[in-house]
């Protein structure tokens, strides 16, 4: 969990009078999870954060999921998805999902509307480009390799910066995302065996304020999306404190755990959410037992679907399978998968790897979105026979 922070001006005691220079009171807002029995933040607004003047249902195009049937491993080439003028919120292209999580890819070249997800936390991995994330807590400056954790109901806006479009993988949870509990002490401090710690987390720079009247905010909830119009801009916070706030963590600050023999994927775990985990594969030394085999062994995820997003380096174990930067492989429960033929022998004697990838394992089967179908290499399922049949013609599958 993020550690306790104080940003801006707050009174010495909670829920006490906090006066503006003109003598009127700032308006408190307590954001708390699990019925205010877990992490929370206390924010102080210039204006009432409750003052809405309109609420309108937002019509969205249907984003349907089809079963992975017949059951096959899939290879999605996200860089082949159409790129037009889009933002990080409304431009999401749904790839995979189930009742716990939805995984989308987006290429954004313009600022998003003000937005908050009231159905769960969001975890955004920035593949390329840079952005400022404006939030009610302050701003985050993010770039390639950053994970951005946005707690449920955090009002925010993505603003791409620089000439390069922002490419990102967006994971929408139905609950809360955070570090694995085994990395934390009973009081929430990162333990010594954790591959990252508080020093690696970047909290909001702030407070960040903006002015305006009749400001629209899109709110995602369980029934769809609603556009609220607020009497005053929600970014009117003078200070806040607590342990609930958005933060960024760079994959480059993840310290890999290695051993004499091949380590299981669990040593790469970075985050967990309800029904899924997220792992980071980063450049690291290979196993150092004299008889070690650096390539992973064939394995069956008997109760999880494995999603691997390839974001950098050389993907040794799948060389020859068509994997490239921006590729996503889906290896579902019920399918035995492993390295490409010849990779095991080729890995022997190698000292290290420079590959980088983000893995999402879900504990319920993933369905396929329209964007997955649009960018699938349908020959991927047959690459383990040693004769790849790459095709985008669905009849080959």
C-alpha positions as CSV (number, residue, x, y, z in Angstrom):
1,X,0.0,0.0,0.0
2,X,1.2,3.6,-0.4
3,X,2.6,5.1,2.7
4,X,1.1,8.0,4.6
5,X,1.5,11.4,3.0
6,X,0.5,15.0,3.7
7,X,0.2,17.3,0.7
8,X,-0.6,21.0,0.9
9,X,-2.5,22.5,3.8
10,X,-4.5,20.5,6.3
11,X,-5.7,21.3,9.8
12,X,-4.0,19.7,12.9
13,X,-7.0,17.5,13.6
14,X,-9.4,15.6,11.4
15,X,-13.0,16.7,11.1
16,X,-12.3,20.1,12.7
17,X,-12.9,23.6,11.5
18,X,-10.5,24.6,8.7
19,X,-11.0,28.2,7.7
20,X,-10.3,29.9,4.4
21,X,-8.6,33.4,4.5
22,X,-12.0,35.0,4.3
23,X,-13.3,33.1,7.3
24,X,-15.5,30.6,5.5
25,X,-14.9,26.8,5.9
26,X,-13.1,24.5,3.4
27,X,-15.3,21.5,2.5
28,X,-14.0,18.1,3.7
29,X,-14.2,15.0,1.5
30,X,-13.3,11.6,3.0
31,X,-12.4,9.0,0.4
32,X,-12.3,5.6,2.1
33,X,-12.4,2.0,0.9
34,X,-14.1,-1.0,2.4
35,X,-16.8,1.0,4.1
36,X,-14.2,3.4,5.6
37,X,-12.6,0.5,7.5
38,X,-9.4,0.4,5.4
39,X,-7.2,3.0,3.6
40,X,-8.5,6.5,3.2
41,X,-7.6,10.0,2.3
42,X,-9.1,13.3,3.6
43,X,-9.2,16.1,1.1
44,X,-10.1,19.8,1.6
45,X,-11.9,21.6,-1.2
46,X,-12.6,25.3,-1.8
47,X,-16.1,24.4,-2.9
48,X,-18.6,21.6,-2.1
49,X,-17.5,18.5,-4.1
50,X,-21.2,17.3,-4.0
51,X,-22.6,20.2,-6.1
52,X,-23.8,18.7,-9.4
53,X,-26.2,20.5,-11.7
54,X,-26.8,17.7,-14.2
55,X,-26.5,13.9,-14.6
56,X,-26.8,12.4,-18.1
57,X,-26.4,8.8,-19.2
58,X,-23.5,8.4,-21.7
59,X,-24.2,6.1,-24.7
60,X,-21.2,3.8,-25.3
61,X,-20.7,1.4,-28.3
62,X,-21.1,-2.2,-27.1
63,X,-17.9,-3.9,-26.0
64,X,-18.8,-7.6,-26.1
65,X,-16.6,-10.5,-25.2
66,X,-16.7,-13.9,-27.1
67,X,-15.5,-17.1,-25.4
68,X,-12.1,-18.5,-26.3
69,X,-13.7,-21.4,-28.1
70,X,-12.3,-23.6,-29.5
71,X,-9.7,-23.2,-26.7
72,X,-6.5,-21.9,-28.3
73,X,-3.4,-19.9,-27.4
74,X,-3.7,-16.5,-29.0
75,X,-1.2,-13.9,-30.3
76,X,-2.4,-10.3,-30.5
77,X,-0.3,-7.7,-32.4
78,X,-1.4,-4.5,-30.7
79,X,0.7,-2.3,-32.9
80,X,-1.6,-3.3,-35.9
81,X,-4.7,-1.8,-34.3
82,X,-6.0,1.3,-36.1
83,X,-4.6,4.6,-34.8
84,X,-6.7,7.7,-35.1
85,X,-7.3,10.7,-32.9
86,X,-8.2,9.4,-29.5
87,X,-7.7,9.9,-25.8
88,X,-6.8,7.4,-23.0
89,X,-10.4,7.1,-21.7
90,X,-12.7,7.0,-24.7
91,X,-10.2,5.5,-27.1
92,X,-9.7,2.2,-25.2
93,X,-9.9,-0.9,-27.5
94,X,-11.0,-3.9,-25.5
95,X,-8.8,-7.0,-25.9
96,X,-9.6,-9.4,-23.1
97,X,-11.9,-9.6,-20.1
98,X,-14.0,-11.4,-17.6
99,X,-16.2,-10.5,-14.7
100,X,-13.1,-9.5,-12.6
101,X,-11.0,-7.5,-15.1
102,X,-11.0,-5.8,-18.5
103,X,-7.8,-5.4,-20.4
104,X,-7.6,-2.7,-23.2
105,X,-5.0,-1.2,-25.5
106,X,-5.1,2.5,-26.3
107,X,-3.1,4.9,-28.4
108,X,-3.8,8.5,-27.3
109,X,-2.8,11.7,-29.0
110,X,-5.0,14.2,-27.1
111,X,-6.2,15.0,-23.6
112,X,-8.9,12.9,-22.1
113,X,-12.0,14.2,-20.4
114,X,-12.2,14.4,-16.7
115,X,-13.0,10.9,-15.6
116,X,-13.3,8.6,-12.6
117,X,-13.9,4.8,-12.4
118,X,-16.3,4.1,-9.6
119,X,-16.4,0.3,-10.3
120,X,-12.8,-0.4,-9.4
121,X,-9.2,0.6,-9.5
122,X,-7.3,1.1,-12.8
123,X,-3.8,0.0,-13.5
124,X,-2.3,1.7,-16.6
125,X,1.1,0.5,-18.0
126,X,2.7,3.1,-20.3
127,X,4.3,1.3,-23.2
128,X,5.5,4.5,-25.0
129,X,5.1,8.2,-24.9
130,X,4.7,10.5,-21.9
131,X,1.8,12.2,-20.1
132,X,0.8,14.3,-17.2
133,X,-2.0,12.7,-15.1
134,X,-3.9,15.5,-13.5
135,X,-5.8,14.3,-10.4
136,X,-7.8,15.6,-7.5
137,X,-4.7,14.8,-5.4
138,X,-2.2,16.5,-7.6
139,X,-0.3,15.6,-10.8
140,X,1.9,12.6,-11.8
141,X,4.5,12.9,-14.6
142,X,4.7,9.5,-16.3
143,X,6.5,7.9,-19.2
144,X,7.5,4.7,-20.8
145,X,7.8,1.8,-18.3
146,X,5.5,3.4,-15.7
147,X,2.7,1.6,-14.0
148,X,0.1,4.1,-12.8
149,X,-2.3,2.9,-10.0
150,X,-5.6,5.0,-9.9
151,X,-7.7,4.1,-6.9
152,X,-11.5,3.7,-7.3
153,X,-13.3,7.0,-7.7
154,X,-10.2,9.2,-8.3
155,X,-11.2,12.1,-10.5
156,X,-8.4,12.5,-13.1
157,X,-7.4,13.5,-16.6
158,X,-4.7,12.1,-18.9
159,X,-2.8,14.7,-20.9
160,X,-0.2,13.3,-23.4
161,X,3.0,15.4,-23.6
162,X,5.6,15.4,-26.3
163,X,5.3,14.5,-30.0
164,X,5.0,10.8,-29.6
165,X,1.5,9.3,-29.0
166,X,0.8,7.7,-25.7
167,X,0.6,3.9,-26.0
168,X,-0.8,2.1,-22.9
169,X,-2.2,-1.2,-21.6
170,X,-5.2,-0.4,-19.3
171,X,-6.3,-3.0,-16.7
172,X,-9.7,-2.2,-15.2
173,X,-10.3,-4.1,-12.0
174,X,-13.5,-4.8,-10.1
175,X,-11.9,-4.0,-6.8
176,X,-8.6,-2.7,-5.4
177,X,-5.1,-3.1,-6.9
178,X,-2.0,-3.0,-4.7
179,X,1.3,-4.7,-3.8
180,X,1.1,-8.4,-2.9
181,X,0.3,-8.8,0.8
182,X,3.3,-11.0,1.3
183,X,5.5,-8.0,0.6
184,X,4.0,-6.0,3.5
185,X,4.4,-6.1,7.2
186,X,1.3,-6.1,9.5
187,X,1.6,-2.3,9.6
188,X,1.9,-2.0,5.8
189,X,5.6,-1.4,5.4
190,X,7.4,-3.1,2.5
191,X,9.5,-6.0,3.9
192,X,13.1,-6.7,3.1
193,X,12.3,-9.5,0.6
194,X,10.1,-7.2,-1.5
195,X,11.5,-6.5,-5.0
196,X,10.5,-2.8,-4.6
197,X,9.7,-0.5,-1.7
198,X,8.3,2.9,-0.7
199,X,11.3,4.8,-2.2
200,X,10.3,3.5,-5.7
201,X,6.7,4.9,-5.5
202,X,6.0,8.4,-6.9
203,X,3.0,10.1,-5.4
204,X,1.2,13.1,-6.7
205,X,3.0,16.5,-7.0
206,X,0.5,19.0,-5.7
207,X,-1.9,20.2,-4.8
208,X,-3.0,20.8,-8.4
209,X,-5.8,23.4,-8.8
210,X,-7.9,24.4,-11.7
211,X,-10.8,26.8,-12.1
212,X,-14.1,26.7,-13.9
213,X,-17.8,26.4,-13.6
214,X,-20.2,23.8,-15.0
215,X,-17.4,21.2,-15.5
216,X,-18.2,17.8,-16.9
217,X,-16.8,14.5,-15.4
218,X,-17.5,11.1,-16.9
219,X,-18.1,8.5,-14.2
220,X,-17.9,4.8,-14.9
221,X,-20.1,2.6,-12.7
222,X,-21.5,-0.9,-12.7
223,X,-24.5,0.1,-15.0
224,X,-22.5,2.1,-17.5
225,X,-21.2,5.7,-17.7
226,X,-22.8,8.9,-16.5
227,X,-21.7,12.4,-17.2
228,X,-22.0,14.7,-14.2
229,X,-21.8,18.4,-14.6
230,X,-20.3,20.0,-11.5
231,X,-21.0,23.6,-10.4
232,X,-17.3,24.0,-9.7
233,X,-14.1,22.4,-11.0
234,X,-13.3,19.3,-8.8
235,X,-9.6,20.3,-8.9
236,X,-10.0,22.8,-6.1
237,X,-8.2,21.0,-3.3
238,X,-5.8,22.9,-1.1
239,X,-4.5,19.9,0.8
240,X,-5.0,16.3,1.7
241,X,-3.5,13.5,3.8
242,X,-3.8,9.7,4.1
243,X,-2.8,6.4,2.5
244,X,-5.2,6.4,-0.4
245,X,-3.9,8.2,-3.6
246,X,-2.7,7.5,-7.1
247,X,0.9,6.7,-7.6
248,X,3.4,5.6,-10.3
249,X,6.0,2.9,-10.2
250,X,8.5,2.2,-12.9
251,X,9.1,-1.3,-14.2
252,X,12.8,-0.3,-14.3
253,X,12.8,0.0,-10.5
254,X,11.7,-3.6,-10.1
255,X,14.6,-5.7,-8.7
256,X,14.4,-9.2,-10.0
257,X,14.8,-12.2,-7.8
258,X,17.1,-14.9,-9.2
259,X,18.4,-18.3,-8.1
260,X,20.6,-21.2,-8.9
261,X,17.6,-22.9,-10.7
262,X,14.7,-21.4,-12.7
263,X,12.5,-19.4,-10.5
264,X,8.6,-19.6,-10.7
265,X,6.7,-16.7,-12.1
266,X,5.5,-15.7,-8.6
267,X,8.9,-14.1,-7.9
268,X,8.1,-11.5,-10.6
269,X,4.8,-10.5,-9.0
270,X,4.3,-6.8,-8.8
271,X,0.6,-6.2,-8.0
272,X,-2.5,-8.1,-7.1
273,X,-6.2,-7.5,-7.6
274,X,-9.4,-9.4,-7.1
275,X,-9.2,-12.4,-9.4
276,X,-5.8,-11.5,-11.0
277,X,-2.1,-10.8,-10.4
278,X,0.4,-8.7,-12.4
279,X,4.1,-9.6,-12.8
280,X,7.1,-7.7,-14.3
281,X,9.7,-9.6,-16.3
282,X,12.8,-7.4,-16.5
283,X,16.5,-7.7,-17.5
284,X,18.2,-10.1,-15.0
285,X,20.9,-12.7,-14.5
286,X,20.0,-16.2,-15.5
287,X,20.2,-19.3,-13.2
288,X,23.7,-20.1,-12.1
289,X,23.5,-23.9,-11.2
290,X,26.1,-25.5,-13.5
291,X,23.4,-27.7,-15.0
292,X,20.7,-25.1,-15.2
293,X,18.4,-24.5,-18.2
294,X,17.7,-20.8,-18.4
295,X,14.7,-21.2,-20.7
296,X,11.4,-21.8,-18.9
297,X,10.0,-25.3,-18.7
298,X,6.8,-26.4,-20.3
299,X,4.0,-25.6,-17.9
300,X,0.2,-25.8,-17.6
301,X,-1.7,-23.0,-15.8
302,X,-4.4,-25.4,-14.5
303,X,-6.5,-22.6,-13.0
304,X,-5.5,-19.4,-14.6
305,X,-5.2,-17.7,-18.0
306,X,-1.8,-16.1,-18.7
307,X,-1.4,-12.8,-20.6
308,X,2.1,-11.6,-21.5
309,X,2.6,-8.2,-23.0
310,X,6.0,-7.9,-24.6
311,X,7.5,-4.4,-24.1
312,X,11.2,-4.6,-24.6
313,X,14.3,-6.7,-25.3
314,X,14.7,-10.0,-27.0
315,X,12.1,-12.7,-26.2
316,X,14.4,-15.7,-26.1
317,X,11.9,-18.4,-25.2
318,X,9.4,-17.6,-28.0
319,X,11.9,-16.7,-30.7
320,X,10.6,-17.9,-34.0
321,X,6.9,-17.7,-33.0
322,X,6.4,-14.2,-34.4
323,X,6.5,-12.4,-31.0
324,X,7.5,-8.7,-31.4
325,X,7.3,-5.5,-29.5
326,X,3.7,-4.8,-28.6
327,X,2.7,-8.5,-28.9
328,X,0.3,-10.0,-26.4
329,X,0.2,-13.8,-25.9
330,X,-2.7,-15.5,-24.2
331,X,-2.1,-19.0,-22.9
332,X,-5.3,-20.2,-21.4
333,X,-6.0,-22.6,-18.6
334,X,-6.2,-26.1,-20.2
335,X,-3.4,-25.5,-22.6
336,X,0.2,-26.6,-22.0
337,X,2.7,-24.1,-23.2
338,X,6.4,-23.5,-23.1
339,X,9.4,-22.3,-25.0
340,X,9.7,-22.3,-28.8
341,X,11.3,-25.5,-30.2
342,X,15.1,-25.1,-30.0
343,X,14.9,-22.4,-27.3
344,X,15.8,-24.7,-24.5
345,X,19.0,-25.9,-26.1
346,X,19.9,-22.4,-27.2
347,X,19.5,-21.0,-23.7
348,X,22.1,-23.2,-22.1
349,X,25.2,-21.3,-21.1
350,X,23.6,-17.8,-21.5
351,X,24.3,-15.5,-18.5
352,X,21.4,-13.0,-18.7
353,X,18.4,-11.8,-20.5
354,X,17.4,-8.3,-21.5
355,X,13.7,-9.0,-22.1
356,X,10.9,-6.9,-20.6
357,X,7.3,-8.0,-20.3
358,X,4.2,-7.4,-18.2
359,X,2.2,-10.5,-17.3
360,X,-1.4,-10.6,-16.1
361,X,-2.7,-13.9,-14.8
362,X,-6.4,-14.2,-14.2
363,X,-8.2,-16.9,-12.3
364,X,-11.3,-17.0,-14.4
365,X,-11.2,-17.6,-18.2
366,X,-10.8,-14.5,-20.4
367,X,-13.1,-13.7,-23.3
368,X,-11.9,-12.0,-26.5
369,X,-12.9,-8.5,-27.4
370,X,-13.3,-7.2,-31.0
371,X,-9.9,-5.6,-30.9
372,X,-8.3,-8.9,-30.1
373,X,-10.0,-10.5,-33.1
374,X,-8.9,-7.6,-35.3
375,X,-5.2,-7.9,-34.4
376,X,-4.8,-11.7,-33.9
377,X,-2.1,-13.7,-35.7
378,X,-4.2,-16.8,-36.1
379,X,-1.3,-19.1,-36.9
380,X,0.2,-18.7,-33.4
381,X,-1.4,-21.9,-32.0
382,X,0.7,-24.1,-34.3
383,X,4.1,-22.6,-33.7
384,X,5.2,-25.3,-31.2
385,X,5.4,-27.8,-34.0
386,X,8.5,-25.9,-35.2
387,X,6.9,-24.7,-38.5
388,X,5.1,-21.3,-37.8
389,X,1.9,-20.7,-39.8
390,X,1.4,-17.0,-39.3
391,X,-1.8,-15.6,-40.7
392,X,-4.4,-13.1,-40.1
393,X,-7.0,-15.2,-42.0
394,X,-9.3,-16.7,-39.4
395,X,-9.9,-19.7,-41.6
396,X,-6.4,-20.9,-40.7
397,X,-7.4,-21.3,-37.1
